[in-house]
Structure formats: C-alpha cells, structure tokens
Amino acid sequence: MGSQLGAKLLEVTVLSPEEIVFQGKAYRVIFPGENGVFEVLPFHKRLLSRLLSGTIIIDEEMIPIYRGIVRVGDNTVTVIMEKEVKK
C-alpha cells in the first residue's frame, strides 16, 4: 500500500449494541449490501444502505455481521450492526 501513502482516508466507525467493534482510518471498506456487495472508497457519494448477513472488510480486517445499516458521507463511514447470535 505504499502508493496510497498520503491519500485521503475514510474515518470508519462500526458499532454493535454491546461495543465499538472498530474505530479508525481505512483506505476502503467492503459491505454485504441489500442489493449486493459494494465497496466504499474516499470521496464516495453519500449513501445509506441496509446490510445483510456476511462480512464487512475494512482494508484487510474482516468483521462478521448478521445485519445492520451503513451511512457514508464526507469520507465518514458509520455502521450500526448486529452480530450473529450463537445458539
């Protein structure tokens, strides 16, 4: 990722009812959206989307998700998610 040094980063916050799952900067985030998988990069258009069961990928970190919602705007990504309930 040396070529990305100095590039604008996303401010990413991932919240669950229990905890702050992730908070930090990222070059990209990939989501399991209601209409398919999508990627968010810096300067992405404003967006509000439901998330389905799958995995959120923040750069190289993977976060499993049961369902949730994501809001994107002004290089800020905020996710409110539910983790899968273990039986």
Contacts in CASP RR format, 6 or more apart in sequence:
PFRMAT RR
TARGET T0000
AUTHOR 0000-0000-0000
METHOD contacts of the structure
MODEL  1
MGSQLGAKLLEVTVLSPEEIVFQGKAYRVIFPGENGVFEVLPFHKRLLSR
LLSGTIIIDEEMIPIYRGIVRVGDNTVTVIMEKEVKK
1 27 0 8 1.000
4 27 0 8 1.000
7 27 0 8 1.000
7 42 0 8 1.000
8 42 0 8 1.000
8 43 0 8 1.000
8 75 0 8 1.000
9 25 0 8 1.000
9 26 0 8 1.000
9 27 0 8 1.000
9 42 0 8 1.000
9 75 0 8 1.000
10 25 0 8 1.000
10 26 0 8 1.000
10 27 0 8 1.000
10 28 0 8 1.000
10 29 0 8 1.000
10 40 0 8 1.000
10 41 0 8 1.000
10 42 0 8 1.000
10 75 0 8 1.000
10 76 0 8 1.000
10 77 0 8 1.000
11 24 0 8 1.000
11 25 0 8 1.000
11 75 0 8 1.000
11 76 0 8 1.000
11 77 0 8 1.000
12 22 0 8 1.000
12 23 0 8 1.000
12 24 0 8 1.000
12 25 0 8 1.000
12 26 0 8 1.000
12 29 0 8 1.000
12 58 0 8 1.000
12 77 0 8 1.000
12 79 0 8 1.000
13 20 0 8 1.000
13 22 0 8 1.000
13 23 0 8 1.000
13 24 0 8 1.000
13 76 0 8 1.000
13 77 0 8 1.000
13 78 0 8 1.000
13 79 0 8 1.000
14 20 0 8 1.000
14 21 0 8 1.000
14 22 0 8 1.000
14 23 0 8 1.000
14 56 0 8 1.000
14 58 0 8 1.000
14 63 0 8 1.000
14 79 0 8 1.000
14 81 0 8 1.000
15 21 0 8 1.000
15 78 0 8 1.000
15 79 0 8 1.000
15 80 0 8 1.000
15 81 0 8 1.000
16 80 0 8 1.000
16 81 0 8 1.000
16 82 0 8 1.000
16 83 0 8 1.000
17 82 0 8 1.000
18 83 0 8 1.000
21 63 0 8 1.000
21 81 0 8 1.000
22 58 0 8 1.000
22 61 0 8 1.000
22 63 0 8 1.000
26 58 0 8 1.000
26 59 0 8 1.000
26 77 0 8 1.000
27 41 0 8 1.000
27 42 0 8 1.000
27 59 0 8 1.000
28 39 0 8 1.000
28 40 0 8 1.000
28 41 0 8 1.000
28 58 0 8 1.000
28 59 0 8 1.000
29 39 0 8 1.000
29 40 0 8 1.000
29 56 0 8 1.000
29 57 0 8 1.000
29 58 0 8 1.000
29 59 0 8 1.000
29 77 0 8 1.000
30 37 0 8 1.000
30 38 0 8 1.000
30 39 0 8 1.000
30 40 0 8 1.000
30 56 0 8 1.000
30 57 0 8 1.000
31 37 0 8 1.000
31 38 0 8 1.000
31 39 0 8 1.000
31 40 0 8 1.000
31 49 0 8 1.000
31 51 0 8 1.000
31 56 0 8 1.000
31 70 0 8 1.000
31 79 0 8 1.000
32 51 0 8 1.000
32 52 0 8 1.000
32 53 0 8 1.000
32 54 0 8 1.000
32 55 0 8 1.000
32 56 0 8 1.000
32 65 0 8 1.000
33 49 0 8 1.000
33 50 0 8 1.000
33 51 0 8 1.000
33 52 0 8 1.000
34 49 0 8 1.000
34 50 0 8 1.000
34 51 0 8 1.000
34 52 0 8 1.000
35 49 0 8 1.000
38 49 0 8 1.000
40 47 0 8 1.000
40 70 0 8 1.000
40 72 0 8 1.000
40 77 0 8 1.000
42 75 0 8 1.000
43 75 0 8 1.000
44 72 0 8 1.000
44 73 0 8 1.000
44 75 0 8 1.000
45 72 0 8 1.000
46 72 0 8 1.000
46 73 0 8 1.000
47 70 0 8 1.000
47 71 0 8 1.000
47 72 0 8 1.000
47 73 0 8 1.000
48 69 0 8 1.000
48 70 0 8 1.000
48 71 0 8 1.000
48 72 0 8 1.000
49 69 0 8 1.000
49 70 0 8 1.000
50 67 0 8 1.000
50 68 0 8 1.000
50 69 0 8 1.000
51 65 0 8 1.000
51 67 0 8 1.000
51 68 0 8 1.000
51 69 0 8 1.000
51 70 0 8 1.000
51 79 0 8 1.000
51 81 0 8 1.000
52 67 0 8 1.000
53 65 0 8 1.000
53 66 0 8 1.000
53 67 0 8 1.000
53 84 0 8 1.000
54 64 0 8 1.000
54 65 0 8 1.000
55 62 0 8 1.000
55 63 0 8 1.000
55 64 0 8 1.000
55 65 0 8 1.000
56 62 0 8 1.000
56 63 0 8 1.000
56 65 0 8 1.000
56 79 0 8 1.000
56 81 0 8 1.000
57 63 0 8 1.000
63 81 0 8 1.000
64 83 0 8 1.000
64 84 0 8 1.000
65 81 0 8 1.000
65 82 0 8 1.000
65 83 0 8 1.000
65 84 0 8 1.000
66 81 0 8 1.000
66 82 0 8 1.000
66 83 0 8 1.000
66 84 0 8 1.000
66 85 0 8 1.000
67 81 0 8 1.000
67 82 0 8 1.000
68 79 0 8 1.000
68 80 0 8 1.000
68 81 0 8 1.000
68 82 0 8 1.000
69 79 0 8 1.000
69 80 0 8 1.000
69 81 0 8 1.000
70 77 0 8 1.000
70 78 0 8 1.000
70 79 0 8 1.000
71 77 0 8 1.000
71 78 0 8 1.000
71 79 0 8 1.000
END
